Amino acid sequence: MSNPKVTVCITTFNRKKSLKKSIEAVLRQDFEEYELVIVDDFSSDGTEEMIKSFYHKNSKITYIKHDANKGLASARNTALKNACGDFFSFCDDDDTWPHNFLSTWYKALLDKPFTKVFFMSRVSIKSVYGLEGSLKNFMELGYTPPVASQFYSLELLKKVKGYNQKIKSGVDHDLWFEISTINPEIFWINSASGNPNPTPDKKRLTYSNDRMLKVRNSIEIWKNKFEKNFTKSFFSKLELNYQYNTDKKNIFSYFQQYNLLRACILFLKINKQIFILDLVRYFKRNKITKYMYYPTFFLKNKNIKFSLIHIKHKRNEV
């Protein structure tokens, strides 16, 4: 495809069943100016044969298969090297998008033509169109990368040399740290984002616990590399947030498996201060108000200086 507005990347490894749904969700978009780059990180479950049934019929699709399993960051970088779009986004191989996902982003881009970074998720009531400010300010407020709704200028990603292949967990957060050294203005669209796979199973519970060990290693790397940009308090709270969100996901998974005892035991262990703030955040988000200006998870700390984030009210329909 010539001159696509956005390159959509799907990286995959042995998830043939869920991958099919992800591809179909991208191909159903009501926005046409995109290309889809699928990077197969050396799958052995028949993924290649399944993908061929798509890309032989659709010129938007480019399929690349690694000759060895190299990990998420490497697979995304492969997509970056082969991207032709002005912007770069991705859909995980177990996630889906609503049909107007790309067109919603593109309308925001028309409103904010000089913005290099966009995110999308429900952050407040319908009367709020979106939030804007510097990436570093969002990070200091406690925002973390939305799972399946990130749009970056391809030029910007290449400037920070893409994804860090040494990071084994927190790949998106690591990219935020890198981009924060440039600290561009970002726009956070108040709209439905991608749909992460909610399927609970024991493997996911084990993975999420193992992931915390890898996250702590990543945080140590970030502390050493970006200590001049963020305070020690910031990194401590970041680790608490990762642990809290991991525990919360596990609690929900235990409930879905009807393992109420394990869910209750884990609930007794979670950080109660963050839990209370999480409840406050939930009720504030659903309260009828024009504004959303409060930390998403960080407890109040005088050592952290918050910059005002401009909030734009609902715009006229395009």
C-alpha positions as CSV (number, residue, x, y, z in Angstrom):
1,M,0.0,0.0,0.0
2,S,1.3,3.4,-0.9
3,N,1.6,6.2,1.8
4,P,-0.5,4.6,4.6
5,K,-1.3,7.0,7.5
6,V,-0.5,4.4,10.1
7,T,1.4,1.1,10.3
8,V,-0.4,-1.4,12.5
9,C,1.8,-4.0,14.0
10,I,0.8,-7.4,15.4
11,T,3.6,-9.5,16.9
12,T,2.7,-13.1,17.6
13,F,4.1,-16.3,19.1
14,N,2.1,-19.6,19.1
15,R,-1.3,-17.9,19.6
16,K,-2.9,-19.0,16.3
17,K,-6.5,-19.0,17.7
18,S,-6.5,-15.6,19.3
19,L,-4.4,-14.1,16.5
20,K,-7.1,-14.8,13.9
21,K,-9.5,-12.6,15.9
22,S,-7.0,-9.8,16.2
23,I,-6.3,-9.8,12.5
24,E,-10.0,-9.8,11.7
25,A,-10.5,-6.8,14.1
26,V,-7.9,-4.8,12.3
27,L,-9.3,-5.7,8.8
28,R,-12.8,-4.6,9.9
29,Q,-11.7,-1.0,10.6
30,D,-13.8,1.8,9.0
31,F,-10.5,3.7,8.3
32,E,-8.7,2.6,5.1
33,E,-5.4,4.3,5.2
34,Y,-3.4,1.7,7.1
35,E,-1.0,-1.2,6.6
36,L,-0.8,-4.3,8.8
37,V,2.6,-5.7,9.5
38,I,2.5,-9.1,11.2
39,V,5.7,-10.3,12.8
40,D,5.8,-14.0,13.7
41,D,8.4,-14.6,16.4
42,F,9.1,-18.2,15.2
43,S,5.7,-19.8,16.0
44,S,5.4,-23.6,15.6
45,D,1.6,-24.0,15.9
46,G,0.6,-23.5,12.3
47,T,0.4,-19.7,12.6
48,E,2.1,-19.1,9.3
49,E,-0.4,-21.2,7.4
50,M,-3.3,-19.4,9.1
51,I,-1.9,-16.0,8.2
52,K,-1.4,-16.9,4.6
53,S,-5.1,-17.3,4.3
54,F,-5.3,-13.6,5.0
55,Y,-2.4,-12.0,3.3
56,H,-2.9,-13.7,0.0
57,K,-6.3,-12.0,-0.2
58,N,-5.3,-8.6,1.2
59,S,-2.6,-6.2,-0.1
60,K,-2.6,-4.3,3.2
61,I,-0.9,-7.2,5.0
62,T,2.9,-7.8,5.2
63,Y,4.0,-11.0,6.9
64,I,7.5,-11.5,8.4
65,K,8.7,-14.5,10.3
66,H,11.8,-14.5,12.5
67,D,14.2,-17.4,12.2
68,A,14.4,-17.7,16.0
69,N,12.3,-16.6,19.0
70,K,13.7,-13.1,19.8
71,G,11.0,-11.6,22.1
72,L,8.4,-8.8,22.0
73,A,10.8,-5.8,21.7
74,S,12.7,-7.4,18.9
75,A,9.5,-8.3,17.0
76,R,8.2,-4.7,17.3
77,N,11.5,-3.3,16.0
78,T,11.2,-5.6,13.0
79,A,7.8,-4.1,12.3
80,L,9.3,-0.6,12.8
81,K,12.1,-1.3,10.2
82,N,9.4,-2.4,7.7
83,A,6.9,0.4,8.5
84,C,5.7,2.8,5.8
85,G,3.1,4.8,7.8
86,D,3.5,8.2,9.3
87,F,2.4,6.8,12.7
88,F,2.9,3.4,14.3
89,S,0.4,1.5,16.5
90,F,0.1,-2.1,17.5
91,C,-2.6,-4.7,18.5
92,D,-1.4,-7.6,20.7
93,D,-2.2,-11.0,19.3
94,D,-4.8,-11.7,22.0
95,D,-6.5,-8.3,21.8
96,T,-9.2,-6.8,19.5
97,W,-10.2,-3.3,18.4
98,P,-13.6,-1.7,17.9
99,H,-14.3,-1.1,14.2
100,N,-13.9,2.7,14.6
101,F,-10.6,2.5,16.6
102,L,-8.4,3.9,13.8
103,S,-10.9,6.5,12.6
104,T,-11.3,7.9,16.1
105,W,-7.5,8.3,16.4
106,Y,-7.4,10.0,12.9
107,K,-10.1,12.5,13.8
108,A,-8.0,13.5,16.9
109,L,-4.9,13.8,14.7
110,L,-6.8,16.2,12.4
111,D,-7.5,18.3,15.5
112,K,-3.9,18.0,16.8
113,P,-1.8,17.8,13.6
114,F,1.5,18.7,15.4
115,T,1.1,16.1,18.1
116,K,3.4,13.1,17.9
117,V,2.0,10.8,20.6
118,F,-1.7,9.7,21.1
119,F,-3.3,7.3,23.6
120,M,-6.9,6.2,23.8
121,S,-9.0,4.9,26.7
122,R,-12.1,5.8,28.7
123,V,-10.7,8.3,31.2
124,S,-13.8,10.3,32.1
125,I,-17.4,11.1,31.2
126,K,-18.6,11.7,27.7
127,S,-18.4,15.5,28.0
128,V,-14.6,15.3,28.1
129,Y,-13.0,14.9,24.7
130,G,-9.4,14.2,25.9
131,L,-6.5,15.2,28.0
132,E,-3.3,16.9,26.9
133,G,0.1,17.7,28.4
134,S,3.7,16.6,28.4
135,L,4.4,12.9,28.6
136,K,6.6,13.4,31.7
137,N,3.7,15.1,33.4
138,F,1.4,12.2,32.7
139,M,4.0,9.8,34.0
140,E,4.4,11.8,37.2
141,L,0.6,11.7,37.7
142,G,0.8,8.0,37.6
143,Y,-0.5,7.2,34.1
144,T,0.9,4.0,32.6
145,P,0.8,2.9,28.9
146,P,-2.7,1.7,27.8
147,V,-2.4,-1.9,26.7
148,A,-3.8,-1.6,23.2
149,S,-4.2,2.0,22.2
150,Q,-0.9,3.7,21.5
151,F,0.0,5.8,18.5
152,Y,3.5,7.2,17.9
153,S,5.0,9.2,15.2
154,L,7.3,6.8,13.3
155,E,9.9,9.6,13.1
156,L,9.8,9.9,16.9
157,L,10.2,6.1,17.5
158,K,13.2,6.0,15.2
159,K,14.7,9.0,17.0
160,V,14.7,7.0,20.3
161,K,15.8,3.9,18.4
162,G,12.7,1.9,18.9
163,Y,12.1,-0.6,21.7
164,N,14.8,-1.7,24.1
165,Q,15.5,-5.4,23.5
166,K,17.1,-5.9,26.9
167,I,13.9,-5.2,28.7
168,K,11.9,-8.4,29.3
169,S,8.9,-6.9,31.0
170,G,7.5,-3.4,30.8
171,V,8.5,-2.9,27.2
172,D,5.9,-0.1,26.7
173,H,6.8,1.7,29.9
174,D,10.5,1.5,28.9
175,L,9.6,3.3,25.6
176,W,7.8,6.0,27.7
177,F,10.9,6.6,29.7
178,E,13.0,6.9,26.5
179,I,10.5,9.3,24.9
180,S,10.2,11.3,28.2
181,T,13.8,12.5,27.6
182,I,12.4,14.4,24.6
183,N,9.2,15.0,26.5
184,P,6.7,15.7,23.7
185,E,3.2,17.0,24.2
186,I,0.7,14.1,24.0
187,F,-3.1,13.8,23.6
188,W,-5.1,11.2,25.5
189,I,-8.4,10.5,23.7
190,N,-11.4,9.8,25.8
191,S,-12.8,6.9,23.8
192,A,-13.1,3.2,23.8
193,S,-9.7,1.5,23.5
194,G,-8.6,-2.0,22.5
195,N,-10.1,-5.0,24.2
196,P,-7.5,-7.1,26.1
197,N,-8.1,-10.8,26.3
198,P,-9.9,-11.3,29.6
199,T,-9.6,-15.1,29.6
200,P,-8.5,-16.3,33.1
201,D,-6.3,-19.4,33.4
202,K,-3.7,-20.8,35.7
203,K,-0.9,-20.0,33.2
204,R,-1.7,-16.3,33.3
205,L,-1.6,-16.3,37.1
206,T,1.8,-18.0,37.1
207,Y,3.0,-15.6,34.4
208,S,1.8,-12.5,36.2
209,N,3.7,-13.6,39.3
210,D,6.9,-14.3,37.4
211,R,6.4,-11.0,35.5
212,M,6.8,-9.1,38.8
213,L,10.3,-10.4,39.1
214,K,11.1,-9.2,35.6
215,V,9.4,-5.9,36.3
216,R,11.6,-5.3,39.3
217,N,14.7,-5.9,37.2
218,S,13.3,-3.3,34.6
219,I,12.7,-0.8,37.4
220,E,16.3,-1.1,38.5
221,I,17.4,-0.4,35.0
222,W,15.1,2.6,34.8
223,K,16.4,3.9,38.2
224,N,19.9,3.8,37.0
225,K,19.3,5.2,33.5
226,F,16.7,7.9,34.3
227,E,17.6,8.9,37.8
228,K,18.1,12.5,36.7
229,N,14.5,12.7,35.2
230,F,12.5,11.2,38.1
231,T,12.7,11.0,41.9
232,K,13.3,7.9,44.0
233,S,9.8,8.3,45.3
234,F,8.5,8.0,41.8
235,F,10.2,4.6,41.2
236,S,9.0,3.3,44.6
237,K,5.4,4.2,43.8
238,L,5.8,2.7,40.3
239,E,6.8,-0.6,41.8
240,L,3.9,-0.5,44.2
241,N,1.5,0.2,41.4
242,Y,2.8,-2.8,39.3
243,Q,2.5,-5.0,42.3
244,Y,-1.0,-3.7,43.1
245,N,-2.3,-4.2,39.5
246,T,-0.8,-7.7,39.3
247,D,-2.5,-8.6,42.6
248,K,-5.8,-7.1,41.4
249,K,-5.7,-9.0,38.1
250,N,-5.0,-12.2,40.0
251,I,-7.9,-11.6,42.4
252,F,-10.3,-11.1,39.5
253,S,-8.9,-14.3,37.9
254,Y,-9.4,-16.3,41.1
255,F,-13.0,-15.0,41.4
256,Q,-13.7,-16.0,37.8
257,Q,-12.4,-19.5,38.6
258,Y,-14.6,-19.6,41.7
259,N,-11.5,-19.9,43.9
260,L,-12.9,-17.5,46.5
261,L,-10.5,-18.5,49.3
262,R,-7.4,-17.7,47.2
263,A,-9.0,-14.4,46.1
264,C,-9.8,-13.4,49.7
265,I,-6.3,-14.3,50.9
266,L,-4.7,-12.3,48.2
267,F,-7.0,-9.3,48.8
268,L,-5.8,-9.2,52.5
269,K,-2.3,-8.7,51.2
270,I,-2.8,-5.9,48.7
271,N,-1.7,-2.4,49.4
272,K,-4.8,-0.9,51.1
273,Q,-3.8,2.8,50.5
274,I,-3.7,2.2,46.8
275,F,-6.9,0.2,46.9
276,I,-8.7,3.1,48.6
277,L,-7.2,5.6,46.1
278,D,-8.4,3.2,43.3
279,L,-11.9,3.3,44.7
280,V,-11.8,7.1,44.9
281,R,-10.6,7.2,41.3
282,Y,-13.4,4.9,40.2
283,F,-16.1,7.0,41.8
284,K,-14.6,10.3,40.6
285,R,-14.4,9.0,37.1
286,N,-18.1,8.1,37.1
287,K,-19.2,11.2,38.9
288,I,-21.0,13.9,36.8
289,T,-18.3,16.5,36.5
290,K,-16.6,18.4,33.8
291,Y,-13.1,17.8,35.0
292,M,-10.7,15.0,35.6
293,Y,-7.7,16.2,37.4
294,Y,-6.3,13.8,40.0
295,P,-3.6,11.1,40.2
296,T,-4.5,7.7,38.9
297,F,-2.7,5.8,41.6
298,F,0.0,7.9,43.2
299,L,-0.5,8.9,46.8
300,K,-0.1,12.6,47.5
301,N,3.5,13.5,47.9
302,K,4.8,17.1,48.3
303,N,8.1,16.0,46.6
304,I,6.3,15.5,43.3
305,K,5.3,18.6,41.5
306,F,2.2,18.2,39.3
307,S,1.8,20.4,36.2
308,L,-1.7,21.4,35.1
309,I,-2.9,19.2,32.3
310,H,-5.3,21.1,30.0
311,I,-8.6,19.3,29.5
312,K,-10.5,19.9,26.3
313,H,-14.3,19.6,26.5
314,K,-16.3,17.6,24.0
315,R,-15.9,18.9,20.5
316,N,-18.3,19.2,17.7
317,E,-18.8,16.1,15.6
318,V,-16.6,15.9,12.6
